[in-house]
Amino acid sequence: MRDFTWQVFTQTGDVEAYLLYKEVNNLAASELGLNAGLEAEEGNAADEE
């Protein structure tokens, strides 16, 4: 799905296709737990203030 949305974006320049591509990437990253470390760092920064 990610490759398809990227191909649609590169061929058409459609902003909606790019936004869908980014959303699919973000969902995939969160499912893999790649965003977990970033969220933890953001939480620590809020604690320091």
Stockholm file with secondary structure:
# STOCKHOLM 1.0

chainA/1-49         MRDFTWQVFTQTGDVEAYLLYKEVNNLAASELGLNAGLEAEEGNAADEE
#=GR chainA/1-49 SS CHHHHHHHHHHHCCHHHHHHHHHHHHHHHHHHTTTHHHHHHHHHHHHHC
#=GC SS_cons        CHHHHHHHHHHHCCHHHHHHHHHHHHHHHHHHTTTHHHHHHHHHHHHHC
//
